[in-house]
Amino acid sequence: MKHLLDLAGWNRREHFEFFSGFEEPFFGLVANLDCTPALAEAKRLGVPFFLYYLYQALQAVNQVEALRYRIEAGQVYA
């Protein structure tokens, strides 16, 4: 369940205020990964590689608290 963050006590408030003024307040990251072990595991499990990869990537992202935040109507939710 999401809850509204109190920006006054949030340790990332200054970063949020700085970047929220940008027209495009985000960036992208590209990296080469060796997915051979993941492909082998997906084949062993008999599941499509894309679904296996997507599930594993989302599990990793959700372990980082800052990546679970959402901005809705200028408010930050966790």
N, C-alpha and C positions, 0 to 999 in steps of 0.2 A: 504494500500500500504506500502510495506516495504521500509525502508531507512537505509543506512549505518551509524552506530554510529561513532562518533569521539572519539576514545579511549583516546586521550589526555585529554579530559575534562570529561570523564565518571567516575562517582564516584565508580564504581565496577571494574575499570581497573586492580587493583592489584589482586583482586580475580580471574579475568579472566586469567591473565597471570600466576598465580600460578597453577590453576587447568588445564589449557590447556596443561601443560607439562605432565600430567598424562596419562598413557595408557588408563585408563577408567575414564574419568573426570566427573563422575556422581555417584549418589547414589540412593537407593530406600527407600521407606517408606511404611510400612504396618501398618494398624490400623483396629481394629474392629469397625464397625459402626452399629447402630440399624437403619435399613432401613424400619422398619414397617410403619412409616408415608408415606414414598415415595412409597412403594408398594400399600398402600391404595389409594394414589392419582393417581397412574398409573391405577389402576383398575377403579377408579371413572371416569377417562378420557377415559378409553377404549383403552389405548395404552400399548404396550409391556413394561414391567419393564425395560429391558435393554436399550431401546431407551430413556425412561424417565430419567433413571439414567445417561446415557451418556450425554444427553443434559444438565442436571443440573450440572454435574461435569465440563463440558467444559465451561459453563457460569461462574462458580466459578473460574476456572483456568485463564480465560481471564480477570478477574477483577484485577489480580496481574500483573503489568507491567513487572516485571522481568521474569515471566513465558511465556511471549510472544516473548522473544528474540530468535533468531536463529543464529547459526554459520554455515557459508558457506564458504568453502575454507579459513578458518582461520580468516574471517571477521565477525563481529557481526552486525546483522541487527535487527531493531526493527519494 
